[in-house]
Each structure stands twice: as C-alpha cells, then as structure tokens.
C-alpha cells in the first residue's frame, strides 16, 4: 500500500516539484561542467542546484500567497531530495538530521549571500569562486556570473503565472 496515493497533492506542491525538477535538470547541464568548468563533485553539484533554487526563490519571493506556497513546496522538494541523496551516500539515520540542519542553514546563508551580491559584480564573482568553484585558484568566474545575470533576466521576463503553472524556462549555458 505504500505506492497508493489517497489524496491528490495540492497544485502548489506539484508546481513546486516541477520547479525543483527543472532547476535540477538545468544544474545538471553538462555545459556547466564542460564549458564553465564547474567542479563535477558532490559540493559543486550542490552549489549549482542551490543557485538555481535560489534564483527561483528570488523570482517568486514576496509575490503573493500562491507564489509563496509554490516557493515553499519547491524548497520542501529540495530538502527531501537532499535527504535522499545523503542516505544514498551512506549517511546513517542518526546523522541525517544533523546534516540536514546544516544544509538548511547553508541554503539560507547562500540565499542571503546571493541577495547581498546581486548588484555588485565583484562580490558576485567572489561568491561564485568561494561556493561553486570551491575556492579553487585560477578559475574565471566571469562566464558563470554572466550566466547568473542572464538567468535572472530570463526569469524576470517570464510571467509569474507561467513559471508557477509550467516551470521556468532557463537560458542556455554558454562560455
């Protein structure tokens, strides 16, 4: 009986899951790793997933009750998937809660950091180097910073209702 759904999920939950799934697909784009040289590591992938979820949260944040509910459902999907990933990596049940708390705090910290760096290209580049590129020396954050600005602009051009109903249209990843 574990596979039976007795109640249809609320539309906001389905929309939130759709947004999260789209963010993951975009973050998994091979171009981030091949063209922009993002590290194909657990941490590198976490940072790209988080960046895309943050971009969606920025776009939908404070836009009304429906957007708020969808945004919360997207964040819930993000957390559920992190929990699953930790368990698949072999983290024991007793440790998952502590690690999830740290990851939740990391998400909110990243969200604040991305917001603070939003209108400051130097701060944005430094944040990209510190998070996505894991502090690696000699990496050019410029292409990813351009992608970030392009993605923000693309999301801003999309109607909120379209994002909620159909998911976000992400830009191509180019160097």
ChimeraX attribute file (.defattr): number of C-alpha atoms within 10 A of each C-alpha:
attribute: neighborCount
match mode: 1-to-1
recipient: residues
	/A:1	4
	/A:2	4
	/A:3	5
	/A:4	6
	/A:5	8
	/A:6	6
	/A:7	6
	/A:8	8
	/A:9	9
	/A:10	10
	/A:11	15
	/A:12	20
	/A:13	19
	/A:14	18
	/A:15	22
	/A:16	25
	/A:17	21
	/A:18	22
	/A:19	29
	/A:20	26
	/A:21	18
	/A:22	19
	/A:23	26
	/A:24	19
	/A:25	14
	/A:26	20
	/A:27	23
	/A:28	15
	/A:29	13
	/A:30	15
	/A:31	16
	/A:32	23
	/A:33	16
	/A:34	12
	/A:35	13
	/A:36	19
	/A:37	18
	/A:38	23
	/A:39	18
	/A:40	15
	/A:41	11
	/A:42	9
	/A:43	14
	/A:44	18
	/A:45	19
	/A:46	18
	/A:47	23
	/A:48	23
	/A:49	20
	/A:50	23
	/A:51	22
	/A:52	23
	/A:53	25
	/A:54	23
	/A:55	19
	/A:56	24
	/A:57	19
	/A:58	18
	/A:59	19
	/A:60	22
	/A:61	17
	/A:62	12
	/A:63	12
	/A:64	9
	/A:65	10
	/A:66	16
	/A:67	22
	/A:68	16
	/A:69	18
	/A:70	26
	/A:71	30
	/A:72	17
	/A:73	23
	/A:74	26
	/A:75	23
	/A:76	16
	/A:77	20
	/A:78	23
	/A:79	17
	/A:80	13
	/A:81	13
	/A:82	18
	/A:83	18
	/A:84	13
	/A:85	13
	/A:86	17
	/A:87	14
	/A:88	10
	/A:89	9
	/A:90	10
	/A:91	14
	/A:92	11
	/A:93	10
	/A:94	8
	/A:95	11
	/A:96	17
	/A:97	12
	/A:98	11
	/A:99	15
	/A:100	16
	/A:101	12
	/A:102	11
	/A:103	16
	/A:104	16
	/A:105	12
	/A:106	14
	/A:107	21
	/A:108	13
	/A:109	12
	/A:110	18
	/A:111	19
	/A:112	13
	/A:113	14
	/A:114	19
	/A:115	15
	/A:116	12
	/A:117	16
	/A:118	15
	/A:119	11
	/A:120	10
	/A:121	14
	/A:122	14
	/A:123	15
	/A:124	23
	/A:125	18
	/A:126	15
	/A:127	20
	/A:128	25
	/A:129	22
	/A:130	14
	/A:131	17
	/A:132	22
	/A:133	21
	/A:134	16
	/A:135	13
	/A:136	12
	/A:137	9
	/A:138	7
	/A:139	13
	/A:140	15
	/A:141	21
	/A:142	17
	/A:143	16
	/A:144	23
	/A:145	19
	/A:146	16
	/A:147	19
	/A:148	20
	/A:149	15
	/A:150	16
	/A:151	21
	/A:152	19
	/A:153	13
	/A:154	14
	/A:155	21
	/A:156	14
	/A:157	9
	/A:158	14
	/A:159	11
	/A:160	18
	/A:161	12
	/A:162	11
	/A:163	19
	/A:164	21
	/A:165	17
	/A:166	13
	/A:167	21
	/A:168	21
	/A:169	16
	/A:170	17
	/A:171	15
	/A:172	13
	/A:173	20
	/A:174	12
	/A:175	14
